[in-house]
Amino acid sequence: MDPIKFEPRPDWQTMPFPGVAKEPSFPWRYLFAPVTEDLFTGQVCKHHGCNNKPRKGRKDCTVCVNRKHRIKNPWAYYFHLLKLSAKKRNIDFNLTQEEFRAFCDQTDYLQLVGRSAGQHHIDRVDHFKGYEIDNIQLMESTANVGKGNRERHHQPPNQESELF
């Protein structure tokens, strides 16, 4: 495959400069644009600012499709994240989507969720049990991290040691 050659377009001086009310002194974005017009035609997602390749037979990429789904169904997105996290950590997950949605509506979880201080996580009340509707609560992120550190460091040592 030949490398893409970037050189000044022959018509860069007469090209319109879209999206700006005032003409810039020099149209830098067109100076090193590809010479061939059909180089990127049909090979970029239709959404503004996305440079991913579209799905086969479609005009949008999987990243944009997933982003649109996450915006339309935020509770389903966070349910999926919680379920994947539990699976990765080998924790039982016995929540249904309906229970999780009711929990989100009751606690305003979708408005409070986040990673930074002052935002909230879903916490298990008893860390020996899995994710069940009666074992989850909403907790501030800093308190949840502190609770996890305390539980990790104060677990009773395993009585059956394989080394001795």
Secondary structure, DSSP 8 states (H G I E B T S, - for coil): -----B---TTTTTS--TT-SS--SS-HHHHT-BS-TTSSTTSS-SSTT--S---TTSSS-HHHHHHHHHHH-HHHHHHHHHHHHHHHTT--B---HHHHHHHHHHHTHHHHB-SSTT-EEEEESSTTS-B-TTSEEEEEHHHHHHHHHHHHHTS---SS-S--
